Amino acid sequence: MTEGITPSLDELVALRRAVLGRRPPRRGSHGMSGQAQSPMRGRGMEYAESREYANGDDARHIDWRLTARTGRPHTKLFQAERERLTLIVADTAPTLYFGTRTRFKSVQAARAGAIAAWAAVRDGDRIGVLRGSAREAPIAPASGSRGALRVLDALVRWYAKPPEHDAGLAVALDHADRLLRPGSRLVVLADPLSVIALPASRWPMLVQHREVIVLLMTDPLERDPPRARLPFFVERIVAAGAAPATRRIELDLAADAQRQRWQSAFSAPLDEAMAILARSGIRARALSTDAPSESWLDLFAGTRAA
């Protein structure tokens, strides 16, 4: 019985029903000719780049960040809206392959990624996915159900068990930076410990001219353990290639000192990660293993980055 322990392609495909009733946003016409950039922004226009301000430019579109950085006024340029990229970044840290309620955090990550993929299909986006790996290339973005199914297949493989050669969330975000364009949407599936392991300065750089959503996988035991003595079984690798040694330990979570150490190890990282992301202007949500996998979908309705 692997339900809740490993994700299946069937369950990820079935999650399409969770977003079928979601009304897609109005899109610009794909039949417009030319790629001329304009300082005007209206319906069906997306950010392209910034240039120095010229007489006659609309002052409402001044790029204040670039102006402050260079000391010279710059204005934002916009172009006819094209097919947007929704890129999913899958954290595959070993801490995700654990759960005590309903499903593993890894399975919830796969399900949340599937929700993001199906919502992107409804929005008419191209969808791609990647993880932190120096050996496995990102899943190339594609449109429609074909693109979604390729993403779902990757999520099933990566979240069935910890992949070999996990290079971490930092490498995954570096890969994402090379693929994302202004106006793209990024959905990050991560463990809170992976987020706080990165320099806090990494997140403001990522969010510029993009829509970024971060979903932090949690388990009820991490946030609110019972006040009781709990047994745990810990596996330790004793030598390369050898079978892991298992030992049993007990934690008295009714004791204040032990409970405080638990909170520092599990609750505090989530609070710290949420604070870092909020300061960076990133929409984030803690997604518990026993929560509906689509419960974060309201974050997907945000306006485009500009």
C-alpha positions in Angstrom: 0.0 0.0 0.0 1.7 3.2 -1.2 -1.2 5.6 -1.1 0.0 8.8 0.5 3.6 7.6 0.5 4.4 7.9 -3.2 2.4 9.9 -5.8 0.7 8.2 -8.7 0.2 9.6 -12.2 -3.5 8.8 -11.9 -4.1 10.9 -8.8 -2.2 13.8 -10.3 -4.2 13.6 -13.5 -7.4 13.5 -11.5 -6.6 16.8 -9.8 -7.5 18.5 -13.1 -11.0 18.5 -11.8 -10.0 20.8 -8.9 -9.2 23.6 -11.4 -11.8 23.0 -14.1 -14.2 25.6 -12.7 -11.5 28.2 -12.5 -12.2 31.1 -14.9 -9.1 31.8 -17.0 -8.0 35.4 -17.3 -8.5 37.4 -20.5 -5.6 37.0 -22.8 -4.3 39.3 -25.5 -4.8 38.5 -29.2 -2.1 36.1 -30.6 -3.0 37.3 -34.1 -1.4 40.8 -33.6 1.4 41.3 -36.0 4.8 42.7 -35.1 6.9 42.7 -31.9 7.2 46.5 -31.5 7.7 47.6 -28.0 5.6 50.4 -26.5 5.9 52.5 -23.4 2.1 52.3 -23.2 0.5 49.6 -21.1 -3.1 48.5 -21.8 -5.1 45.3 -22.1 -3.1 42.5 -23.7 0.3 44.1 -23.0 3.2 42.6 -20.9 6.5 44.0 -19.6 9.4 43.6 -22.1 12.3 45.7 -20.8 13.3 49.2 -19.5 15.1 52.0 -21.2 16.1 55.6 -20.3 13.2 58.0 -20.1 12.6 60.2 -23.1 10.4 63.3 -23.5 6.8 62.3 -24.1 7.0 59.0 -22.2 4.2 58.3 -19.8 5.4 59.1 -16.3 3.1 56.5 -14.8 5.4 53.8 -16.3 8.7 54.9 -14.8 10.8 52.0 -13.6 11.6 53.4 -10.1 13.9 50.5 -9.1 16.1 51.0 -12.1 15.9 54.8 -11.8 17.1 54.6 -8.2 19.9 52.1 -9.0 21.3 54.1 -12.0 20.5 57.7 -10.9 18.9 58.3 -14.3 15.1 58.1 -15.1 14.0 54.9 -16.9 10.7 53.9 -18.2 9.2 50.4 -18.7 8.4 49.1 -22.2 5.6 46.8 -23.0 4.8 44.5 -25.9 1.8 42.6 -27.2 1.1 39.8 -24.7 2.4 36.4 -25.7 2.1 32.9 -24.3 3.4 33.0 -20.8 5.7 30.5 -19.1 4.7 28.9 -15.9 7.8 27.2 -14.4 7.6 24.8 -11.5 10.7 24.3 -9.3 10.6 21.1 -7.3 12.7 20.9 -4.2 13.8 17.3 -3.6 15.5 17.6 -0.3 15.4 14.4 1.8 13.4 16.2 4.6 10.3 16.2 2.3 10.0 12.4 2.2 8.2 12.2 5.5 4.6 12.6 6.8 2.4 11.6 9.7 -1.1 12.8 8.5 -2.8 11.8 5.3 0.3 11.9 3.0 4.0 12.5 2.9 5.2 16.1 2.3 6.7 14.8 -0.9 3.3 13.6 -2.1 1.7 16.9 -1.2 4.4 18.7 -3.2 3.7 16.5 -6.2 -0.1 17.2 -5.9 0.5 21.0 -5.5 2.7 20.9 -8.5 -0.1 19.1 -10.5 -2.6 21.8 -9.4 -0.2 24.5 -10.7 0.3 22.6 -14.0 -3.5 22.2 -14.6 -4.2 25.8 -13.6 -1.5 26.9 -16.1 -3.2 24.9 -18.8 -6.4 26.7 -18.1 -4.6 30.1 -18.3 -3.1 29.1 -21.7 0.5 29.0 -20.5 3.4 26.8 -21.4 4.4 24.7 -18.5 7.9 23.4 -17.5 9.4 21.8 -14.4 12.9 21.3 -13.0 14.7 20.2 -9.8 18.2 20.9 -8.4 20.4 18.6 -10.4 23.6 18.9 -12.4 22.8 15.7 -14.3 19.1 16.0 -15.2 17.9 18.7 -17.6 14.7 20.6 -17.0 11.5 19.3 -18.5 11.2 21.6 -21.6 8.1 23.9 -21.4 5.2 22.9 -23.6 1.5 23.9 -23.9 -1.7 22.2 -23.1 -2.3 18.7 -21.7 0.9 17.5 -23.4 2.9 19.9 -21.4 1.0 19.2 -18.2 1.5 15.4 -18.5 5.2 15.8 -19.0 5.4 17.8 -15.8 3.2 15.3 -13.9 5.4 12.4 -15.0 8.5 14.2 -13.7 6.8 15.0 -10.4 5.9 11.3 -9.9 9.5 10.2 -10.6 11.1 12.8 -8.4 8.7 12.4 -5.4 8.5 8.6 -5.4 11.8 8.5 -3.4 14.7 11.0 -2.8 16.4 11.3 -6.2 20.1 10.6 -6.4 22.5 13.6 -6.8 20.1 16.2 -5.4 22.0 19.5 -5.8 19.6 21.6 -3.7 17.2 24.4 -4.1 19.8 27.0 -4.8 20.9 25.1 -8.0 17.3 24.7 -9.0 16.6 28.4 -8.7 19.8 29.1 -10.7 18.4 26.9 -13.5 15.1 28.7 -13.3 16.8 32.1 -13.6 18.1 31.1 -17.0 14.7 30.0 -18.3 12.5 32.8 -16.9 11.6 35.9 -18.9 9.9 39.1 -17.6 6.3 38.3 -17.1 6.8 34.6 -16.4 5.3 32.8 -13.4 7.3 30.7 -11.0 5.9 28.2 -8.5 8.4 26.8 -6.0 7.6 23.6 -4.0 9.9 23.5 -1.1 10.7 22.5 2.5 11.1 25.5 4.8 14.6 24.3 5.7 15.6 24.6 2.1 14.3 28.2 1.9 16.2 29.4 5.0 19.4 27.7 3.8 19.6 30.3 1.0 20.8 33.8 1.5 17.8 36.1 2.1 19.1 38.4 -0.7 18.4 35.6 -3.2 14.6 36.0 -3.2 14.2 39.8 -4.0 16.4 39.2 -7.1 14.2 36.3 -8.2 10.9 38.2 -8.0 11.8 41.2 -10.2 9.4 41.4 -13.1 8.0 37.9 -12.4 5.1 36.4 -10.5 6.6 34.1 -7.8 4.6 31.8 -5.5 6.3 29.6 -2.9 4.5 26.7 -1.3 6.1 25.4 1.9 5.3 21.8 2.8 4.6 21.1 6.4 3.3 18.2 8.6 1.0 18.6 11.6 3.5 16.8 13.9 6.1 19.4 13.1 3.8 22.3 13.9 1.9 21.0 16.9 3.3 17.7 18.4 1.3 16.0 21.2 2.4 16.5 24.7 3.5 12.9 25.1 6.4 10.6 25.0 6.8 9.6 21.4 9.0 6.8 19.9 11.0 7.4 16.7 13.1 5.0 14.6 16.2 6.6 13.2 18.2 5.1 10.3 21.9 5.7 10.0 24.2 4.6 7.2 27.1 2.8 8.8 29.3 2.4 5.7 29.1 3.0 2.0 26.9 0.4 0.4 25.9 -1.2 3.7 22.3 -1.6 5.0 21.2 1.3 7.3 21.3 0.7 11.0 18.0 1.4 12.8 17.8 2.5 16.3 14.8 3.5 18.5 14.7 6.7 20.4 12.0 8.3 22.6 11.3 12.0 22.9 9.4 13.3 25.9 7.4 16.2 24.2 5.5 16.8 27.4 8.7 18.2 28.9 9.0 22.0 28.3 12.8 21.8 27.5 12.4 19.0 24.9 9.3 20.7 23.4 11.2 24.0 23.0 14.0 22.1 21.2 11.4 20.5 18.9 9.8 23.9 18.1 13.3 25.3 17.3 14.0 22.5 14.9 10.6 22.4 13.1 8.3 25.3 13.8 10.9 28.1 13.8 12.2 27.3 10.2 8.7 27.7 8.8 8.2 31.0 10.6 11.6 32.3 9.4 10.9 31.2 5.8 7.6 32.9 5.7 9.1 36.1 7.1 11.9 36.0 4.5 9.5 35.6 1.6 7.1 38.2 2.9 9.9 40.8 3.1 10.8 39.9 -0.5 7.3 40.6 -1.8 6.7 36.9 -2.6 3.3 35.3 -2.0 3.8 32.2 0.1 1.7 29.6 1.8 2.3 26.8 4.2 0.7 23.7 2.8 0.1 20.9 5.4 0.1 17.3 4.4 -3.6 17.0 5.6 -4.8 20.1 3.7 -6.6 20.0 0.4 -3.9 20.1 -2.3 -5.7 23.0 -4.1 -6.2 25.1 -1.0 -3.5 27.5 -2.1 -5.0 28.1 -5.6 -6.1 31.6 -4.7 -2.5 32.7 -4.9 -2.6 31.8 -8.6 -5.1 34.6 -9.3 -2.6 37.4 -8.8 -1.8 40.0 -11.4 1.3 39.7 -13.6 4.6 41.1 -12.4 5.4 44.4 -14.0 
